[in-house]
Amino acid sequence: MVSSTNIVAPLFDRVAALYDLDIVQRFTYRIEQNHVMTRLRELRPERILDVGCGTGLLTIRMLEELSPTEIHGCDLSEGMLAKAKARSSAVNWLHGRSEALPLPDASVDAVTCTESFHFYDKPAALAEFHRVLTPGGHVVISMINPRLAPAQRILDWQAFGQANWPSPRQMRRLFTEAGFRDIQQSRVPRPGGPLIPNYVWVATR
């Protein structure tokens, strides 16, 4: 089971300086972030936790565009968090694992996770998302969900066994087993084709 305690955090410590480059953000993350923001505007959460926040670009966008009463950004990479903290002091930046979030039970209305869920121990992370959410709160996850096993194996191989990308069917099962309901998925139009599509998932605690 992939966990966020492996070699991924040191890797992201080293690439933190490159992460914010416009070309990286434009072609890797921004399209999905736009879709996540659209869903959050619909949900209108007051308290948000952004898991795998990286250097805080999306977290601060949530702060500026949604005006939540409380917002947290959590990441295991100290290098990423250092850049996030330098960007804004208005966010409660947290150093921690997705599988052991440093927040109390029922403390946020929305948990977001954009292009980092594939690194986590997924049942443990979803259990933590469920724990920190208020009843009726929402989890919003954006990631690649390959439709066929060969595509999954290629992605896993490219990540040297440090990540795993579940299929859409597997994602639904993970949400259900973690106690979530009203599971919704929406396709993110971006390069990758039908075999390795990107989805934004929204589920209710």
QUIKA-V811912 format. One record per residue. N is the residue number from 1. RES is the residue in three letters. SS is DSSP state (H for helix, E for strand, C for the rest). Layout:
BEGIN
n={N/N}
res={RES/RES}
ss={SS/SS}
END
This chain:
BEGIN
n={1/2/3/4/5/6/7/8/9/10/11/12/13/14/15/16/17/18/19/20/21/22/23/24/25/26/27/28/29/30/31/32/33/34/35/36/37/38/39/40/41/42/43/44/45/46/47/48/49/50/51/52/53/54/55/56/57/58/59/60/61/62/63/64/65/66/67/68/69/70/71/72/73/74/75/76/77/78/79/80/81/82/83/84/85/86/87/88/89/90/91/92/93/94/95/96/97/98/99/100/101/102/103/104/105/106/107/108/109/110/111/112/113/114/115/116/117/118/119/120/121/122/123/124/125/126/127/128/129/130/131/132/133/134/135/136/137/138/139/140/141/142/143/144/145/146/147/148/149/150/151/152/153/154/155/156/157/158/159/160/161/162/163/164/165/166/167/168/169/170/171/172/173/174/175/176/177/178/179/180/181/182/183/184/185/186/187/188/189/190/191/192/193/194/195/196/197/198/199/200/201/202/203/204/205}
res={MET/VAL/SER/SER/THR/ASN/ILE/VAL/ALA/PRO/LEU/PHE/ASP/ARG/VAL/ALA/ALA/LEU/TYR/ASP/LEU/ASP/ILE/VAL/GLN/ARG/PHE/THR/TYR/ARG/ILE/GLU/GLN/ASN/HIS/VAL/MET/THR/ARG/LEU/ARG/GLU/LEU/ARG/PRO/GLU/ARG/ILE/LEU/ASP/VAL/GLY/CYS/GLY/THR/GLY/LEU/LEU/THR/ILE/ARG/MET/LEU/GLU/GLU/LEU/SER/PRO/THR/GLU/ILE/HIS/GLY/CYS/ASP/LEU/SER/GLU/GLY/MET/LEU/ALA/LYS/ALA/LYS/ALA/ARG/SER/SER/ALA/VAL/ASN/TRP/LEU/HIS/GLY/ARG/SER/GLU/ALA/LEU/PRO/LEU/PRO/ASP/ALA/SER/VAL/ASP/ALA/VAL/THR/CYS/THR/GLU/SER/PHE/HIS/PHE/TYR/ASP/LYS/PRO/ALA/ALA/LEU/ALA/GLU/PHE/HIS/ARG/VAL/LEU/THR/PRO/GLY/GLY/HIS/VAL/VAL/ILE/SER/MET/ILE/ASN/PRO/ARG/LEU/ALA/PRO/ALA/GLN/ARG/ILE/LEU/ASP/TRP/GLN/ALA/PHE/GLY/GLN/ALA/ASN/TRP/PRO/SER/PRO/ARG/GLN/MET/ARG/ARG/LEU/PHE/THR/GLU/ALA/GLY/PHE/ARG/ASP/ILE/GLN/GLN/SER/ARG/VAL/PRO/ARG/PRO/GLY/GLY/PRO/LEU/ILE/PRO/ASN/TYR/VAL/TRP/VAL/ALA/THR/ARG}
ss={C/C/C/C/C/C/C/H/H/H/H/H/H/H/H/H/H/H/H/C/C/H/H/H/H/H/H/H/H/H/H/H/H/H/H/H/H/H/H/H/H/H/H/C/C/C/E/E/E/E/E/C/C/C/C/C/H/H/H/H/H/H/H/H/H/H/C/C/C/E/E/E/E/E/E/C/C/H/H/H/H/H/H/H/H/H/H/C/C/C/C/E/E/E/E/C/E/C/C/E/C/C/C/C/C/C/C/E/E/E/E/E/E/E/C/C/H/H/H/C/C/H/H/H/H/H/H/H/H/H/H/H/E/E/E/E/E/E/E/E/E/E/E/E/C/C/C/C/H/H/H/H/H/H/H/H/H/H/C/C/C/C/C/C/C/C/C/H/H/H/H/H/H/H/H/H/H/C/C/C/E/E/E/E/E/E/E/E/C/C/C/C/C/H/H/H/C/E/E/E/E/E/E/E/C}
END
